[in-house]
Amino acid sequence: MTALPKGMRLLMTSDAAGGVWTYALDLAEGLAGQGIEVVLAVLGPAPAPALAARAAAVPGLRLRITDLPLDWLAASPGEVLDAASAIAELARTEGVDLIHLNSPAHAAGATFPVPVVAVSHSCVATWWDAVRGGELPEDFAWRTDLVRRGMLGASALVMPSRAFAEATARRYGLPRPPVTVYNGRRAAPAVEPAPDAPPLFALTAGRLWDEGKNLGTLDRAAARLDLPVLAAGDLSGPNGARVEAHHLRPLGQLGGAELAGLLACRPIYVSLALYEPFGLAVTEAAQAGCPLVLSDIPGLRELWEGTALFVPARDEEAAAEAIERLSVNPAERARLGAAARDRASRYTVEAMVQGMLGVYRGVLAQGIAA
């Protein structure tokens, strides 16, 4: 097995707007335990104080706020290509051994001094295929072209599930399948259940504004239920997207402790996502022992088959029936919650770190810079 350089330094990119931030910090913390120093370059809006404090607690992590645009918020191809060049220059300045890009588009059009590992957590083309369908709009087409160029230019390409890897390979016509390394999440410490929570409720959480999360269907399902349905997360996104909630109860963006308190109540956790390359929020709910009601899409089937109730993603009647079925059957809730928790034990930070270390070793052994 190829050894990693002693005192290895890694430049990793991230945004602070969602699950990629959580992924980056969990991975950086795990890599620190392997003696790897991570320079985390933040693109897009700077992290809120609470998020920055979480980053400061990671051993050896050095935070770099770049003010560079995220590829999916950039106004033109030139902005993405300029950001890629700036990342390459930062890698030279920091003297890193390897670059880990959490957006493959930033591997397009730049000359990097060291090998590049690109990890795709989502992309506009596969999102469009799952959520809208049909021909890509012009604004998505040029972004898709940059993502493809970046995927082909990277020394290694990694996806968080086989289903997403297969969808990506089909959409982009990749000559070889991407590597799959499941995301991992460290289970939250045991906390007391939220004292003001309803006795029994359904819950969803995440980037609610994202059309791919399909909040509208869950909102319509909530109209069929006597059970309260709570939704944690922002209804408005950084790209101007917004969703309305008429029947479920929006909670806004919650801190980690607040969300953990709700999950400790073991509500019926629901995700009716149309598009979900992995789903850290579902993993956190499963770690807490929540019974799961999930949309029947390939990625969620791959991860949670045999441990959840699956319903057609756009069928609010089926979703309401599944939630109602669990609400009146505490034994079934307990069974599914235990099954979800057991399955979640596969998706650990330790397993993710070992998977990524294998990718890093392979790339460094090749000695090929993108």
KEKE-3310 file (N, C-alpha, C; in steps of 0.2 Angstrom, whole numbers, plus 5000, padded with zeros to 4 digits):
npx = (5004:5003:5011:5006:5012:5023:5017:5007:4998:4983:4972:4956:4940:4925:4908:4898:4884:4876:4875:4888:4897:4896:4900:4913:4919:4918:4925:4938:4941:4942:4953:4963:4966:4973:4985:4985:4985:4973:4968:4955:4946:4934:4921:4909:4896:4903:4905:4893:4894:4893:4895:4908:4914:4913:4921:4934:4936:4941:4955:4970:4964:4964:4956:4951:4944:4938:4930:4927:4916:4903:4900:4887:4881:4887:4888:4893:4902:4916:4917:4918:4929:4939:4938:4943:4956:4961:4960:4970:4981:4981:4983:4997:5002:5000:5007:5003:5000:4990:4974:4957:4943:4927:4918:4916:4917:4926:4938:4940:4948:4960:4977:4984:4995:4997:4990:4972:4958:4941:4925:4909:4894:4882:4874:4869:4864:4860:4852:4842:4837:4831:4821:4815:4816:4818:4825:4840:4840:4848:4856:4859:4865:4879:4884:4884:4893:4905:4906:4907:4920:4928:4926:4932:4945:4950:4960:4955:4938:4925:4910:4895:4886:4882:4871:4870:4883:4881:4870:4877:4888:4880:4874:4884:4892:4904:4920:4924:4918:4914:4922:4914:4912:4904:4896:4899:4894:4896:4888:4877:4880:4870:4856:4843:4826:4817:4809:4797:4791:4778:4769:4769:4775:4778:4793:4804:4819:4832:4838:4825:4821:4825:4820:4821:4820:4806:4796:4783:4775:4775:4770:4756:4753:4753:4741:4732:4733:4731:4741:4755:4766:4782:4795:4812:4823:4828:4816:4819:4832:4849:4850:4839:4827:4812:4800:4783:4774:4760:4753:4761:4772:4783:4800:4811:4829:4838:4849:4862:4860:4847:4840:4845:4838:4825:4826:4829:4817:4812:4804:4793:4802:4803:4807:4804:4811:4815:4827:4842:4857:4864:4861:4862:4854:4844:4852:4856:4844:4841:4852:4848:4838:4825:4810:4808:4801:4802:4805:4803:4816:4831:4844:4840:4834:4845:4853:4844:4836:4825:4824:4815:4799:4794:4788:4780:4787:4780:4768:4756:4746:4749:4761:4755:4747:4757:4763:4753:4750:4761:4760:4750:4755:4765:4774:4778:4785:4795:4802:4806:4813:4824:4830:4834:4843:4853:4857:4862:4874:4883:4887:4899:4910:4923:4923:4921:4932:4943:4939:4941:4955:4960:4957:4965:4978:4979:4979:4990:5000:5000:5005:5000:4996:4981)
npy = (4994:5011:5024:5038:5055:5061:5071:5077:5089:5095:5103:5108:5111:5120:5125:5135:5132:5121:5103:5100:5107:5101:5088:5091:5096:5085:5076:5082:5082:5069:5066:5073:5065:5056:5062:5072:5088:5100:5112:5122:5129:5141:5144:5155:5162:5168:5157:5157:5163:5153:5142:5144:5143:5130:5125:5130:5121:5110:5100:5106:5111:5124:5138:5146:5160:5164:5171:5168:5163:5151:5137:5134:5146:5155:5169:5167:5157:5161:5166:5154:5148:5157:5156:5143:5145:5153:5144:5135:5143:5146:5133:5132:5142:5138:5126:5113:5095:5089:5091:5093:5094:5099:5102:5097:5106:5116:5110:5112:5119:5125:5125:5114:5112:5100:5083:5081:5077:5075:5077:5074:5080:5083:5089:5101:5095:5081:5084:5091:5081:5073:5081:5090:5086:5084:5095:5103:5120:5135:5141:5131:5122:5127:5126:5113:5108:5113:5106:5093:5094:5097:5084:5075:5080:5079:5069:5059:5054:5055:5049:5049:5039:5023:5024:5037:5039:5030:5037:5049:5045:5041:5052:5061:5054:5047:5040:5030:5023:5033:5032:5025:5032:5031:5044:5049:5051:5057:5051:5061:5066:5059:5067:5076:5074:5086:5097:5104:5098:5091:5076:5066:5067:5071:5074:5083:5089:5100:5107:5115:5124:5120:5113:5100:5094:5093:5098:5103:5092:5085:5095:5095:5082:5083:5090:5080:5074:5072:5072:5082:5090:5094:5105:5108:5120:5132:5141:5149:5151:5153:5156:5163:5155:5149:5141:5138:5135:5128:5119:5111:5113:5126:5127:5135:5138:5127:5126:5114:5108:5110:5103:5090:5088:5087:5076:5067:5064:5054:5056:5052:5052:5060:5060:5066:5067:5071:5070:5065:5063:5057:5061:5067:5072:5062:5052:5056:5056:5043:5038:5043:5034:5036:5031:5029:5037:5037:5043:5034:5032:5029:5031:5033:5020:5012:5015:5013:5002:4990:4995:5005:5013:5015:5026:5032:5047:5059:5057:5062:5056:5043:5045:5051:5041:5031:5038:5039:5026:5022:5031:5026:5014:5009:4999:4995:5007:5007:4996:4999:5010:5005:4997:5006:5013:5003:5001:5014:5013:5009:5020:5029:5041:5036:5026:5033:5041:5032:5027:5038:5040:5029:5033:5045:5039:5031:5041:5049:5039:5038:5050:5060:5076:5086)
npz = (5000:4996:5004:5012:5010:5023:5036:5027:5018:5013:5002:5003:4996:4999:5002:5013:5014:5016:5016:5012:5019:5032:5028:5024:5036:5045:5037:5037:5051:5053:5045:5051:5062:5056:5054:5044:5038:5035:5023:5022:5010:5008:4998:4990:5001:5017:5031:5044:5061:5071:5063:5059:5071:5074:5064:5069:5079:5074:5074:5068:5057:5044:5040:5025:5019:5004:4996:4983:4969:4970:4960:4955:4958:4951:4938:4926:4914:4914:4928:4935:4930:4933:4946:4948:4943:4954:4965:4961:4962:4976:4981:4977:4984:4997:4997:4996:4996:4989:4981:4985:4978:4981:4971:4955:4944:4947:4943:4930:4916:4923:4928:4939:4952:4959:4961:4958:4967:4964:4971:4969:4975:4971:4955:4943:4931:4933:4943:4936:4927:4936:4943:4934:4920:4902:4890:4894:4901:4895:4905:4913:4904:4901:4913:4915:4905:4910:4922:4917:4910:4921:4928:4919:4919:4932:4943:4950:4952:4963:4971:4982:4982:4974:4965:4962:4956:4945:4938:4935:4927:4916:4912:4909:4900:4904:4903:4912:4926:4941:4957:4972:4987:5002:5011:5027:5044:5060:5074:5084:5101:5115:5119:5128:5125:5115:5125:5122:5112:5101:5107:5098:5081:5064:5055:5044:5037:5031:5016:5012:5003:4991:4976:4973:4985:4987:4995:4993:4990:5003:5011:5006:5009:5023:5025:5025:5037:5055:5063:5068:5057:5055:5049:5047:5043:5030:5020:5010:4997:4993:4980:4976:4976:4982:4993:4998:5013:5018:5026:5034:5048:5048:5055:5053:5051:5061:5075:5078:5091:5094:5083:5086:5098:5094:5085:5095:5101:5093:5081:5067:5053:5038:5021:5005:4994:4977:4972:4977:4981:4992:5006:5020:5031:5032:5037:5049:5056:5056:5063:5076:5078:5072:5064:5047:5033:5016:5000:4985:4977:4967:4975:4988:4990:4988:5000:5011:5009:5015:5028:5029:5026:5009:4997:4982:4976:4972:4977:4987:4994:4996:5004:5016:5020:5024:5034:5043:5045:5053:5064:5071:5076:5087:5089:5076:5073:5082:5078:5065:5068:5075:5065:5056:5063:5065:5052:5049:5055:5047:5040:5043:5050:5051:5041:5030:5030:5028:5016:5008:5010:5003:4990:4989:4991:4980:4969:4972:4971:4957:4953:4946:4940:4938)
capx = (5000:5007:5011:5004:5018:5023:5015:5003:4994:4977:4968:4949:4935:4918:4903:4895:4877:4872:4878:4895:4900:4896:4904:4920:4922:4918:4931:4944:4942:4945:4960:4967:4968:4978:4991:4984:4983:4968:4967:4948:4945:4927:4918:4902:4895:4907:4901:4890:4899:4892:4898:4915:4917:4913:4928:4939:4937:4944:4962:4974:4961:4965:4951:4953:4938:4941:4925:4926:4909:4901:4899:4880:4878:4891:4884:4895:4908:4922:4918:4920:4936:4943:4939:4947:4963:4962:4961:4976:4986:4980:4987:5004:5004:5000:5012:4999:5002:4984:4968:4951:4938:4920:4914:4921:4918:4932:4944:4940:4952:4965:4983:4985:5002:4997:4984:4966:4952:4935:4920:4903:4889:4876:4875:4863:4861:4857:4846:4837:4834:4827:4816:4811:4816:4818:4831:4843:4840:4854:4859:4861:4870:4886:4887:4885:4899:4911:4906:4910:4927:4931:4926:4937:4951:4952:4964:4950:4931:4921:4902:4893:4882:4882:4866:4872:4888:4878:4867:4882:4891:4876:4872:4890:4896:4911:4923:4925:4913:4917:4923:4909:4914:4898:4897:4899:4892:4897:4882:4877:4879:4864:4853:4836:4821:4815:4803:4791:4789:4772:4770:4771:4775:4783:4798:4809:4825:4837:4837:4818:4819:4827:4814:4822:4818:4799:4792:4776:4771:4774:4765:4750:4752:4751:4734:4728:4735:4730:4748:4758:4772:4787:4800:4817:4827:4826:4811:4822:4838:4854:4849:4832:4822:4808:4794:4778:4772:4753:4750:4766:4774:4790:4803:4817:4835:4839:4855:4863:4857:4840:4838:4846:4833:4819:4827:4829:4810:4811:4798:4793:4806:4800:4810:4800:4815:4815:4834:4846:4863:4866:4856:4865:4849:4841:4857:4856:4838:4842:4857:4844:4833:4819:4807:4809:4797:4806:4803:4806:4821:4837:4849:4838:4833:4852:4856:4840:4832:4824:4824:4811:4794:4795:4782:4781:4790:4775:4761:4755:4741:4753:4765:4750:4745:4763:4764:4747:4751:4766:4758:4745:4758:4771:4779:4782:4789:4801:4806:4809:4819:4830:4833:4837:4849:4858:4860:4866:4881:4888:4889:4902:4915:4929:4923:4922:4939:4947:4938:4945:4962:4962:4957:4971:4984:4979:4981:4997:5004:5000:5009:4998:4993:4976)
capy = (5000:5017:5028:5045:5059:5062:5078:5078:5094:5094:5109:5106:5117:5119:5130:5135:5133:5115:5097:5099:5110:5096:5083:5094:5096:5078:5073:5085:5080:5062:5066:5076:5059:5052:5066:5076:5095:5102:5119:5122:5135:5142:5148:5158:5166:5166:5154:5161:5163:5146:5137:5145:5141:5122:5123:5131:5116:5104:5100:5106:5114:5131:5141:5152:5163:5166:5176:5166:5161:5144:5136:5134:5153:5160:5172:5166:5152:5165:5167:5148:5147:5161:5153:5137:5147:5155:5138:5132:5148:5145:5127:5134:5147:5134:5121:5107:5089:5086:5095:5089:5099:5097:5104:5096:5111:5120:5106:5114:5125:5127:5120:5113:5110:5094:5080:5084:5073:5079:5074:5077:5079:5085:5093:5103:5091:5076:5087:5093:5075:5070:5085:5093:5082:5087:5098:5108:5127:5137:5143:5124:5119:5129:5124:5105:5108:5114:5100:5087:5096:5095:5077:5072:5083:5077:5063:5054:5057:5051:5050:5047:5033:5020:5026:5044:5037:5028:5043:5054:5042:5041:5059:5065:5050:5046:5034:5025:5024:5036:5028:5027:5032:5033:5049:5047:5056:5055:5051:5066:5063:5058:5073:5075:5076:5093:5097:5108:5095:5087:5069:5062:5071:5069:5079:5083:5094:5101:5113:5115:5128:5116:5110:5093:5091:5091:5100:5104:5085:5084:5100:5092:5076:5086:5092:5074:5071:5075:5072:5088:5089:5099:5106:5112:5122:5138:5141:5153:5149:5159:5157:5166:5150:5149:5137:5140:5129:5130:5114:5109:5119:5127:5129:5139:5135:5126:5124:5107:5105:5110:5098:5084:5087:5085:5069:5062:5062:5049:5057:5049:5056:5059:5063:5064:5070:5069:5070:5064:5059:5053:5062:5067:5073:5055:5048:5059:5054:5036:5037:5044:5029:5038:5027:5033:5036:5039:5043:5028:5034:5024:5033:5031:5013:5009:5016:5011:4996:4985:4998:5011:5013:5019:5029:5036:5053:5064:5054:5064:5052:5037:5048:5052:5034:5028:5042:5038:5019:5022:5035:5022:5007:5011:4993:4996:5013:5005:4991:5003:5015:5001:4995:5012:5015:4998:5002:5020:5011:5008:5026:5032:5045:5032:5022:5038:5043:5026:5027:5044:5039:5025:5037:5049:5035:5029:5046:5051:5034:5039:5055:5064:5082:5087)
capz = (5000:4995:5010:5011:5013:5031:5037:5021:5018:5008:5001:5001:4995:5002:5003:5020:5013:5017:5018:5010:5025:5037:5025:5024:5043:5047:5034:5040:5058:5053:5042:5056:5066:5052:5053:5038:5039:5029:5022:5020:5006:5008:4992:4992:5007:5023:5036:5050:5067:5074:5058:5059:5078:5073:5060:5073:5084:5071:5075:5062:5051:5043:5036:5021:5016:4997:4992:4976:4968:4969:4952:4954:4959:4946:4933:4919:4914:4916:4935:4937:4927:4937:4953:4947:4943:4960:4969:4959:4965:4983:4982:4976:4990:5003:4997:4998:4992:4985:4981:4986:4976:4982:4965:4950:4939:4948:4940:4923:4914:4927:4928:4946:4954:4962:4958:4960:4968:4963:4974:4967:4979:4967:4950:4940:4926:4936:4947:4931:4925:4942:4946:4929:4914:4896:4888:4899:4900:4893:4911:4916:4899:4902:4920:4914:4901:4915:4926:4913:4909:4927:4929:4915:4921:4938:4943:4952:4953:4969:4972:4988:4981:4967:4961:4959:4951:4938:4935:4933:4921:4910:4910:4906:4896:4907:4900:4917:4932:4947:4963:4977:4994:5005:5016:5034:5049:5067:5078:5089:5108:5117:5122:5131:5120:5116:5130:5120:5105:5102:5109:5092:5076:5058:5054:5039:5038:5026:5011:5010:4997:4985:4973:4973:4991:4985:5001:4991:4991:5010:5013:5004:5013:5030:5025:5026:5043:5061:5066:5066:5052:5057:5044:5050:5037:5027:5015:5005:4996:4991:4973:4975:4976:4989:4994:5003:5018:5020:5031:5039:5053:5047:5061:5051:5052:5068:5077:5079:5097:5093:5079:5090:5103:5090:5083:5101:5102:5088:5076:5060:5049:5031:5015:4999:4989:4970:4970:4984:4980:4998:5011:5027:5036:5033:5041:5056:5059:5057:5069:5082:5079:5070:5059:5041:5027:5011:4993:4981:4972:4968:4980:4995:4990:4989:5006:5016:5008:5021:5035:5029:5021:5003:4994:4976:4978:4971:4979:4994:4997:4999:5010:5021:5022:5027:5040:5047:5048:5058:5069:5076:5077:5090:5088:5070:5073:5086:5074:5059:5070:5077:5059:5053:5067:5063:5045:5049:5058:5041:5037:5049:5048:5050:5035:5024:5030:5025:5008:5004:5010:4998:4984:4989:4990:4973:4965:4973:4968:4950:4953:4940:4942:4933)
cpx = (5004:5006:5009:5011:5017:5021:5011:4999:4989:4973:4961:4945:4929:4914:4901:4887:4873:4877:4885:4899:4901:4900:4912:4923:4923:4925:4938:4946:4945:4952:4965:4970:4973:4984:4991:4981:4978:4967:4960:4947:4937:4925:4911:4902:4900:4902:4899:4895:4899:4896:4906:4918:4918:4920:4934:4941:4940:4951:4966:4971:4962:4960:4953:4946:4940:4936:4924:4919:4908:4899:4892:4877:4882:4886:4887:4901:4914:4923:4920:4927:4941:4944:4943:4955:4965:4964:4968:4982:4986:4984:4994:5006:5005:5004:5009:5001:4996:4979:4962:4946:4931:4915:4918:4922:4924:4939:4944:4944:4957:4971:4985:4992:5002:4991:4978:4961:4946:4929:4913:4897:4882:4878:4869:4860:4858:4851:4840:4833:4829:4821:4812:4810:4816:4825:4833:4842:4847:4859:4862:4866:4877:4889:4888:4891:4905:4912:4909:4918:4931:4931:4931:4944:4954:4956:4960:4943:4927:4914:4900:4888:4883:4877:4867:4878:4886:4875:4872:4886:4887:4875:4878:4894:4903:4914:4924:4920:4917:4917:4917:4912:4908:4900:4896:4897:4893:4890:4882:4877:4872:4861:4846:4832:4819:4809:4796:4788:4782:4774:4772:4770:4779:4787:4802:4814:4829:4836:4830:4817:4821:4821:4815:4821:4810:4795:4785:4772:4770:4770:4758:4748:4750:4744:4729:4729:4733:4736:4751:4765:4776:4792:4805:4822:4824:4821:4814:4829:4843:4853:4842:4826:4818:4802:4789:4776:4765:4750:4755:4768:4782:4794:4809:4823:4837:4846:4856:4860:4850:4837:4839:4841:4826:4820:4827:4822:4808:4804:4798:4796:4804:4805:4807:4804:4815:4822:4838:4852:4866:4860:4858:4859:4845:4846:4857:4850:4838:4847:4853:4838:4826:4816:4807:4804:4800:4803:4807:4810:4827:4842:4846:4836:4840:4854:4851:4835:4831:4823:4819:4805:4795:4789:4784:4782:4784:4768:4760:4750:4745:4758:4761:4748:4751:4764:4759:4748:4756:4764:4753:4748:4765:4776:4782:4786:4796:4805:4809:4815:4825:4834:4837:4844:4855:4861:4864:4873:4886:4891:4892:4908:4922:4929:4924:4929:4944:4945:4942:4952:4964:4962:4964:4978:4985:4982:4988:5002:5005:5005:5007:4994:4987:4978)
cpy = (5006:5021:5035:5049:5061:5070:5081:5084:5094:5101:5106:5112:5115:5125:5130:5135:5127:5109:5096:5102:5105:5090:5085:5094:5089:5075:5076:5083:5073:5062:5069:5070:5055:5056:5071:5083:5097:5110:5120:5129:5136:5146:5150:5161:5163:5162:5158:5159:5156:5141:5138:5143:5133:5121:5125:5126:5110:5105:5101:5110:5121:5133:5146:5154:5166:5171:5174:5163:5154:5143:5137:5141:5158:5163:5170:5160:5155:5165:5160:5146:5151:5159:5147:5139:5150:5150:5135:5137:5147:5139:5128:5137:5143:5128:5114:5101:5086:5091:5091:5094:5096:5100:5102:5101:5115:5116:5108:5120:5128:5122:5120:5110:5103:5090:5082:5078:5077:5075:5078:5075:5080:5088:5095:5099:5085:5078:5088:5086:5072:5074:5088:5089:5087:5091:5103:5115:5129:5139:5136:5121:5121:5127:5116:5104:5109:5108:5094:5088:5094:5088:5074:5074:5081:5070:5057:5058:5052:5053:5047:5041:5030:5022:5033:5043:5035:5033:5048:5051:5042:5048:5063:5060:5048:5040:5029:5027:5028:5031:5030:5026:5035:5039:5046:5052:5053:5056:5057:5063:5063:5064:5071:5077:5083:5093:5100:5104:5092:5080:5065:5067:5068:5075:5078:5089:5094:5107:5113:5119:5125:5112:5102:5090:5090:5092:5101:5097:5084:5089:5097:5086:5078:5088:5086:5071:5075:5076:5078:5086:5095:5099:5110:5114:5129:5137:5145:5151:5154:5160:5160:5161:5150:5144:5140:5134:5131:5125:5111:5115:5120:5130:5134:5135:5134:5125:5117:5104:5105:5104:5091:5083:5085:5078:5064:5060:5056:5050:5052:5054:5055:5063:5061:5067:5067:5067:5070:5060:5055:5055:5062:5068:5066:5051:5050:5056:5047:5034:5039:5039:5031:5033:5032:5031:5040:5039:5037:5030:5030:5025:5031:5024:5010:5009:5013:5006:4991:4988:5004:5009:5018:5020:5032:5044:5059:5062:5056:5059:5046:5039:5048:5046:5031:5032:5040:5030:5019:5026:5031:5015:5009:5005:4994:5002:5011:5000:4995:5007:5011:4999:5000:5014:5010:4999:5009:5018:5010:5014:5031:5036:5041:5028:5027:5040:5038:5026:5032:5043:5034:5028:5041:5045:5033:5035:5048:5045:5035:5045:5060:5070:5083:5093)
cpz = (5000:5001:5008:5013:5020:5031:5031:5023:5012:5008:4999:5000:4998:5002:5011:5020:5015:5019:5017:5016:5030:5035:5026:5031:5046:5044:5037:5047:5058:5050:5047:5061:5062:5050:5047:5040:5033:5029:5019:5016:5005:5002:4994:4998:5013:5028:5042:5056:5070:5070:5059:5066:5077:5069:5064:5078:5081:5071:5068:5056:5050:5038:5032:5017:5009:4994:4985:4975:4968:4962:4951:4955:4954:4941:4926:4919:4916:4924:4938:4936:4931:4944:4953:4947:4950:4965:4967:4962:4972:4985:4981:4982:4996:5003:4999:4993:4987:4986:4981:4984:4977:4977:4959:4945:4940:4946:4933:4921:4918:4927:4936:4947:4957:4960:4962:4961:4968:4966:4972:4972:4976:4960:4946:4935:4928:4940:4942:4929:4930:4943:4940:4923:4908:4895:4893:4897:4899:4900:4914:4911:4900:4908:4919:4910:4906:4919:4923:4912:4915:4929:4925:4916:4927:4938:4946:4953:4958:4969:4978:4988:4975:4963:4958:4954:4945:4934:4932:4927:4915:4907:4906:4901:4898:4904:4905:4923:4938:4952:4968:4984:4998:5010:5023:5039:5056:5071:5083:5096:5110:5120:5124:5125:5121:5120:5127:5113:5107:5104:5104:5086:5070:5057:5047:5040:5032:5022:5008:5004:4990:4982:4973:4979:4991:4992:4999:4992:4999:5013:5012:5008:5020:5030:5026:5033:5049:5065:5064:5062:5053:5051:5047:5044:5034:5021:5009:5004:4994:4984:4971:4975:4983:4988:4999:5007:5020:5026:5036:5043:5051:5053:5059:5052:5059:5069:5078:5085:5097:5089:5082:5095:5100:5088:5089:5103:5097:5084:5070:5055:5041:5026:5009:4993:4982:4968:4976:4982:4986:5003:5018:5032:5037:5038:5048:5059:5060:5063:5076:5083:5077:5064:5053:5036:5021:5004:4989:4975:4973:4973:4987:4996:4992:4997:5012:5015:5014:5028:5035:5025:5015:5000:4987:4978:4977:4973:4986:4998:5000:5005:5016:5024:5026:5034:5045:5050:5053:5065:5074:5078:5080:5090:5082:5070:5077:5082:5068:5062:5072:5070:5056:5057:5066:5057:5045:5052:5053:5038:5042:5046:5046:5043:5029:5024:5026:5018:5005:5005:5005:4991:4984:4988:4982:4968:4966:4971:4960:4948:4947:4942:4936:4929)
residu = (MET:THR:ALA:LEU:PRO:LYS:GLY:MET:ARG:LEU:LEU:MET:THR:SER:ASP:ALA:ALA:GLY:GLY:VAL:TRP:THR:TYR:ALA:LEU:ASP:LEU:ALA:GLU:GLY:LEU:ALA:GLY:GLN:GLY:ILE:GLU:VAL:VAL:LEU:ALA:VAL:LEU:GLY:PRO:ALA:PRO:ALA:PRO:ALA:LEU:ALA:ALA:ARG:ALA:ALA:ALA:VAL:PRO:GLY:LEU:ARG:LEU:ARG:ILE:THR:ASP:LEU:PRO:LEU:ASP:TRP:LEU:ALA:ALA:SER:PRO:GLY:GLU:VAL:LEU:ASP:ALA:ALA:SER:ALA:ILE:ALA:GLU:LEU:ALA:ARG:THR:GLU:GLY:VAL:ASP:LEU:ILE:HIS:LEU:ASN:SER:PRO:ALA:HIS:ALA:ALA:GLY:ALA:THR:PHE:PRO:VAL:PRO:VAL:VAL:ALA:VAL:SER:HIS:SER:CYS:VAL:ALA:THR:TRP:TRP:ASP:ALA:VAL:ARG:GLY:GLY:GLU:LEU:PRO:GLU:ASP:PHE:ALA:TRP:ARG:THR:ASP:LEU:VAL:ARG:ARG:GLY:MET:LEU:GLY:ALA:SER:ALA:LEU:VAL:MET:PRO:SER:ARG:ALA:PHE:ALA:GLU:ALA:THR:ALA:ARG:ARG:TYR:GLY:LEU:PRO:ARG:PRO:PRO:VAL:THR:VAL:TYR:ASN:GLY:ARG:ARG:ALA:ALA:PRO:ALA:VAL:GLU:PRO:ALA:PRO:ASP:ALA:PRO:PRO:LEU:PHE:ALA:LEU:THR:ALA:GLY:ARG:LEU:TRP:ASP:GLU:GLY:LYS:ASN:LEU:GLY:THR:LEU:ASP:ARG:ALA:ALA:ALA:ARG:LEU:ASP:LEU:PRO:VAL:LEU:ALA:ALA:GLY:ASP:LEU:SER:GLY:PRO:ASN:GLY:ALA:ARG:VAL:GLU:ALA:HIS:HIS:LEU:ARG:PRO:LEU:GLY:GLN:LEU:GLY:GLY:ALA:GLU:LEU:ALA:GLY:LEU:LEU:ALA:CYS:ARG:PRO:ILE:TYR:VAL:SER:LEU:ALA:LEU:TYR:GLU:PRO:PHE:GLY:LEU:ALA:VAL:THR:GLU:ALA:ALA:GLN:ALA:GLY:CYS:PRO:LEU:VAL:LEU:SER:ASP:ILE:PRO:GLY:LEU:ARG:GLU:LEU:TRP:GLU:GLY:THR:ALA:LEU:PHE:VAL:PRO:ALA:ARG:ASP:GLU:GLU:ALA:ALA:ALA:GLU:ALA:ILE:GLU:ARG:LEU:SER:VAL:ASN:PRO:ALA:GLU:ARG:ALA:ARG:LEU:GLY:ALA:ALA:ALA:ARG:ASP:ARG:ALA:SER:ARG:TYR:THR:VAL:GLU:ALA:MET:VAL:GLN:GLY:MET:LEU:GLY:VAL:TYR:ARG:GLY:VAL:LEU:ALA:GLN:GLY:ILE:ALA:ALA)
# end
